[in-house]
Amino acid sequence: MAKVKTIYSIKGVFTKLLEDANKDNFLIPAYQRGYKWTSKDENSHVKVLMKDLFSAYQNSSERYYLQFITLKDIDEVFEVIDGQQRLTTLTILFSLFFANDKISSQENFVENKLIYQIRKNFIEEFIYNEIDKLISAYSWDDFSLQNPSHNNQDVFYIFHATKTINEILNEIQKDTDLFEFYKYVSDKVQIIVNILDNEMNSEKIFVNVNKGVKLKDEDLVKGLLITKIPLDNKNEQYRLTENEINEIRTTLGRQWDEMSQWAVRKEITAFFQPNDSGIAWIIKLAFPKVSELDTENPVFTFLFEKYQKGEKAKSIFEKIYSTKQILDDWYNIPEIHNLLGFLIHSKSTHNLISIWAKHGALKTKDEIIKKLKKLVKDEIPYNEVENKLKELNYHDSKFELFNMFLILDLIKFLPVNSLSENIYDFGLINNENWSIEHIFPQNPDELRNTNSFSKEDLSILKELLPEKINIDDISIEEEIEKGNVINFFNKIKNAKDQCPINDDEKFALKYLLANNTRELHKIGNLALLELGMNSSMSNNFFDKKRNIIVEKVSNGKFVPYHTYDVFSKLIIENHTSLHVWSKNDINEHEVYINKKMKELFNYIIRE
């Protein structure tokens, strides 16, 4: 007897598998429930299968996998433990194929291969030999009246499945070469075969069958590993009993489900930012070469090939499981969590895949923290030689600025200056579209809704603008525009409680902000704010934003910690009124940023 493989094409299941195992056919035992696949609705079992098969054919998928079938080795036959519905439907499909004139010359490889203990006569008569009679029947009522011995529930479902598949094939061949579709389903559609020892009690074996027909990549992997791990020791002196095998499979199934549930937890995906859904992203970290495959089921294809080449299923499972355990440790150790989270969520080239590829094999907490610190050091805008913050420009350094403010938010959660370690929730930064914005706006686009400046807005403008402007110093060609700038400048200087702005004065405002308010460009006038917050306001920018931020916090919503401290002026030693943002506040904020970044850098370089 040839060695039985794990995967066969549809044709191979009905031919090569039986030949390799020296069997005559597949037996559906009497204790099983009958054929129950529905076929009327669009989401019925039969129609979904046919749609999936035809879709795979149209997409030229190299392989298409159906669910496992589980067989038991009994004398000259394979007893079908799980897979009756699929094998019966495929038998009907190919019997219809072989009844078609374009395909009838091909070998009928399904004939007499599937035997029902309690429906043997019907299958032989109406599926294998006279399927045309079943197709030509006007309705089930007519058919059952003419064949009263077959008037039962099993035959009812088989009758309708046959009629439905025939109708679908008739539609397909209007625009498609039916022979090519037949060849695709015959040769490219794959079934994974799980064979049980004949000592096992068939009626006690339960295999969980998914409701759908098409399996996810990770479901195929789960099935492969859970069915094969108990067989890893089949050539050893001690052979597992049926109870031991079932116990192992139950344990493995539970561990797999735990991994799958962990992999899709909201907080886990928000932190690690995986590119794949389900457990696939963990498997691809464990086996990165999976990503090189361009197939419909790359994870299963890669791991199955490893198994075929001799790697134990247990070894494959353990590598996936250990990867998940390491990731769980990284997530739950605050210092690792925060350093890693910064790299993943900052504006850098780092992601989980690149970090794992270089550092996933590190064994100790200290090792991984040391490596992560080195990566973080390269991403923060700090001049190590001069021991100070780098010169940053809002327009040219937005990524570096975002990284700086993100790490400033993290300082409270890292062991900097003996602070206690806590986990930072990076998902909140992404969810709210926090970005680098000006505390007091300097970009004219941010002022497009502005029609007046409040008393508080005027106070900072008067501080920032020079005492006077000479018309000769204005770098505008048109004299009339120069005059408008001078007039608007004087209007601001003379305003007391409010300063209205008309559309004609917007150009003058733009010029004044761009050329005379350098402090507005400083990092002290920047913070992580909700994207577009400035442009949504018409005046009183600082106080309105402060109220929005306080209200968000009061309602239990997230505000970056550093942003809250800025607008509450908790970090400004000689602060002005809570309702006003001043030139002094900008400078004090910049001093604070430099101080904190120096403390952070000292922590980063500390061994």
Number of C-alpha atoms within 10 A of each C-alpha: 8 10 8 17 15 16 17 21 23 26 21 19 21 23 18 18 23 19 16 14 17 16 19 17 20 22 21 24 18 11 10 13 10 19 18 16 19 18 22 15 10 11 13 13 21 25 20 17 21 17 14 16 20 17 12 20 21 12 8 12 16 14 19 22 25 22 22 22 20 21 22 22 17 14 11 14 20 24 23 22 22 22 18 24 17 21 21 19 21 18 24 24 22 23 23 22 22 20 18 15 9 12 18 13 10 9 9 17 18 22 19 18 19 24 21 18 13 14 15 13 13 17 23 17 13 17 24 22 15 14 20 12 12 19 19 10 15 10 13 17 12 11 19 17 11 12 11 10 9 16 15 10 12 16 19 18 19 25 23 20 25 23 23 19 21 17 12 14 19 14 11 14 12 9 8 13 11 18 14 12 19 17 14 23 22 18 15 21 22 21 21 20 21 20 20 21 12 14 11 14 11 17 10 7 14 11 12 8 12 10 8 14 17 16 16 19 18 19 16 20 21 18 18 21 24 22 23 19 20 20 18 14 13 11 8 9 7 8 13 15 11 15 10 12 17 17 13 17 19 13 13 20 17 12 14 19 14 12 18 18 12 17 23 15 11 10 16 16 17 17 23 22 16 19 10 12 13 20 22 24 19 23 23 18 21 22 17 15 12 20 13 9 12 9 16 16 21 19 24 23 18 19 21 20 11 14 18 13 9 8 14 18 22 18 14 19 22 13 15 21 18 13 21 21 13 15 17 15 14 20 20 14 14 19 22 23 24 27 23 26 24 24 22 21 20 23 16 16 9 17 17 18 19 13 16 16 12 10 14 17 11 14 10 8 13 12 11 19 20 15 16 21 21 13 18 20 16 10 21 24 20 21 13 14 6 8 13 15 19 14 11 15 13 16 9 9 13 16 18 21 24 21 23 21 23 26 25 19 19 24 21 17 18 24 15 18 12 7 11 12 17 17 17 21 16 21 18 17 17 13 10 14 13 20 21 21 23 22 25 23 20 22 17 17 12 19 21 15 14 22 17 17 21 18 16 21 23 22 20 18 21 17 14 17 19 13 10 10 15 8 13 9 8 17 10 14 8 8 12 10 16 19 15 17 24 18 14 19 20 14 14 20 19 12 16 13 12 15 18 13 16 9 10 10 16 19 15 20 19 16 17 21 21 15 11 14 17 12 17 23 21 18 24 23 23 25 25 24 22 18 14 13 17 27 18 14 17 17 21 20 25 21 17 15 20 20 14 13 22 16 12 13 14 10 9 8 12 16 20 21 15 22 20 21 14 20 23 17 19 11 18 20 11 9 18 14 9 12 18 22 24 23 20 17 22 23 17 18 24 18 15 15 20 18 13 17 22 18 14 23 22 15 15 19 12 9 9
